[in-house]
């Protein structure tokens, strides 16, 4: 199964690992970015460093990081302003998720062709997550690109300024297999080692109900087919309220939800609630 965790450091996620990190001070972000970049350099990855501001300002930040400045003239690290790094829907500040994914995959292929072991990005995503419309597009990108990162030599650290975004940052943070400790309570991510569309991990309760509902509504259109198959073995807790929410959304979209898990508590809850659009199948059984 694909790894997932709540972390106290951005180091050790190599060669690949899709990480979200919330910060309140710029120095915090730069410290974690240094850890993540250092791993990429050790694994001979091509690295993009993206954020709001000019290329010169971004290069100045990199130059101040010990152990990284000496690599800036090697071509292994590129500083890219957010306006150039992301692909936007014409005439807007909203990310075009499909075009952005295609661009990243092209970059990853070029990195391999140029002799690198893969592509690693460090991006402060705050500037493209400020409005709900921006987060709608960015959530789509995070979900789609995580599907690719699960199987390709491509990884990213996505940073969010929690002081500026507040709880809105959680809408994007939860779409990563790795997050910093104390940030979000649940994670939704791709797992190519299971016959599921995505995996849920962590705790989903009344406190996270609105976040869970927002995430579901953004993900529904991205999952093909009539049935949505969810890996639920990594869920530490889910209440009847969220299972009923799954049922309501499944009915709304005229789809079935299949929870793949060997956890008896979830199976008993689904049976007791007499749900019609949500069912449970054992993890080792073929999904219907």
N, C-alpha and C positions, 0 to 999 in steps of 0.2 A: 504494500500500500504506500501511497505517496506520503512523505513526511509532512507534519504540521506541528506548530508549537507557538507558545507565547514566550518571547525571548527578552533577555536583559542586555543583549549585545547583537550587533549586526554581523559579527564575525562568525566564520564557520559554515556559512551557507554557500558552500562551493562543492563542485563547480557551479551548481545551479540552485536557485531558490527564490521564489517570488515573495517579497517581503514588503509589508506596510509599516511605516513608523510615524507615530505622531510626536510632535515636539512643541514646546512653548517658547524656547529660546533658540536663536540661530546656531549658537555654539553647540547645542545638543545635536542638532541635525548634522553639523559638520563633523562632529566626533563619530557618529554612526556611519556617515558617508565615507569617512576615512577607513573605517574597518571593512566596509563592503568593497571599496575600491581596492584595498590592499589584497584582499582575497582574489579579486579578478586579475590583478597583476601577477600574482603567484601562479595562477592557472592559465596564464597567457591568453586572456580574453581581451577582445576589443571593448573599450569602455566609453560610454557617452555620459556626460555630466550636464544635465539640463535644469533650467530654472528661470525664474523671472529675472530680467535684467539684461545687460549687454554681455557680449562674449568676453570682453575685457574684464568686466566685473566678475564673471564666473571663473575666468582664468586666475584672477587675483586670489579668489578663495582657494582654489586648488593649490596655487603656489605657496600658500601659507600653511599647507598641511605637510607635516614632516613625512618623508618617505615617498611622497607623491610628486613633489615639485620637479625632481630630476627626470621624471618620465614625460613631462609636458612637451618636449621637443621630439619625442620618439615616434609620434603618430599613434601611440597606443591609447591615448586618452583625448577625447574631443569635447570641448565646451560648446554647448548649443543653447541659445536663448529659446525659451518656451515657444515663442511665436514661430520659430523655425523647426523646432523639434516635433511639435504636434501638427497634425493635419486637421484643418477645420472645415466645417460646412461653409460653403461660399457666403461671404458677407456677414459671418457671425463669429462669436468667440466660443462656439460649441464644437467639441471634437467630433470629427467624422470617424466613428469607430472602425468601420470596415476599411477605410482608406489608411487609417493609422496602423491597423494590424498588418495590412499588406506591406506598408513601408517598413515596419520593424522586421518582418520576415525577410524582406529583401536585404536589409542591413545585416541580419544574421547570416544569410547565405554569402554575402560579400565578405564578411569577417572570416568565415571558414575558407573561402577561396583565397584570401590573403594570408592564410597560414595561422590564423588564430584558432583557439579551441572553441570559441563561441562569442556571443555578444552579451554584455552586461551593461545595464543602464542604471544610473542614479538620477532620480528626478524629483524635484520639489514640485508637487502637482497642485499646490494651493491656488495658483493663479487661474487654473481651469476648473476649479471646484467651488467657486464662490456663489453661484446661483443654482436654483433647482434645475433649470434647463441644462446648465453645464454638467451638473452631477448626473442627470439622466444619461447624457451622452458618455460621460466618463465611466459610469457604472457598466454600461454596455461594453466599453473598451476593456475594463478590468476583467470582466467575465470572459470575453472572447479571447483576450490575449493570454489569460491564465490557462485556457484550454490548450494553447500552443506551447506555453512554457512547460507544461507537464510532459511534453514529448520531444521538444526541440532544444538545442543548445543556446538558449536565450533566457535571461533572467533579469529581474529589475528590483530595485529598492524604490518604492513609491512613498514619498514623505509628505505629510500633511501638517500644516500649522494649526494646531488645536486651539491656540489662543485666538486666532482669527476666525476659524471655521466653526469652533464649538462642536456640538454634538453632530453637526452635519458631516464632519469628517468620518464618523462611524459608518455612513452610508457607503463609503468606498473602502474603508479599512477592512470591513467584514468580508470582502471579496478576495482575500489573500490567505494562503495556507500558513504563512508566518506573519505574526504581528508582535509588536512590543507589549510586554506584560503591562496589565492595567489599562489596556485600551478597550477593545471590544469583547463582548462575552461569547459571541459565536462567530464561526467562520464558514464560508461557503466557497468551495474550490474544486477544481477538476482532479480526478484520480483515475488515470488510464489503466491502473491495475485491477479495477473493478468494473463490472458491467452496469455502470450507472452513468447518469448524465452529470451529476456532481455529488460531492460529499458535504454533509453538515457535521460540524464539530463544535464542542463547547456546550453552553447552556442557553436555552431559549425559554424565557419565562415572561411574566407580565411586564417586567422592566424593559424588555427588548421587543415587546409585541409590535409596536409601531415600526421599529426598524426592520423586523422580520417581514412585516406586511409590505413595506416599501420595497424591500429587496425582492420579494416574491413577484411583485407586479412588474419589476424591471426585467426579471429573469424569464418569466413565462414565454414571451415572444421569441426568446433565443434558443429554446429547447425544441428540437424537431419532433414530429410524431405525435400520436394521440396520448401516449403515456409519458409521464415525467418520472424517471427512475432516480431515487435519491438514496445515497449511501448514508445510513444512520447509525452505524456501529460506533462512531466516534462521538456521538451525542452523549454528554453526561447527564443532561436533563432536558426534557420537553414536556410541557404541561398539556392538559386537555384543551386549554384555550387555544394554543397554537395548532394542535391537531384539528380543531374545529375550524380554525382560520384556513388551514390547508384545504379542508373539505369545501369551505365556502368558495375559495378561489378556484378550486378544481371544477366545481359546478358552474361557476361563472364562465369559465373558459371551455366547458364541455370536454374535460380531459380527466384522465385517471392519474393518481399519484401512487407510486409503489415505493414503500420504504423498505430498503434491504437492510436487515439487521437481525442479529441473534439475541438482542436484548429483550427478555421476556416482558419487562415493564411496558415497553412501547406496544408490543403485541396485545397485551391485556387491555391497555387503554383504548386502542382502536376497536377491539371487540366490544368493550363496554359502551363505547359511544355510538355503536351501531352505524359507523360511517359507510357510505356507499361509494364514494369516489376516492377514498384513501384506503389502501390495503397494505398489509405487511407480508413480506416473503423472507424466508431464512436466507442469510447471506450466501450460503453455499448452494442454494436451489436456483434453478433457471428462473429468470424473471419472466413473468407472463406479459 
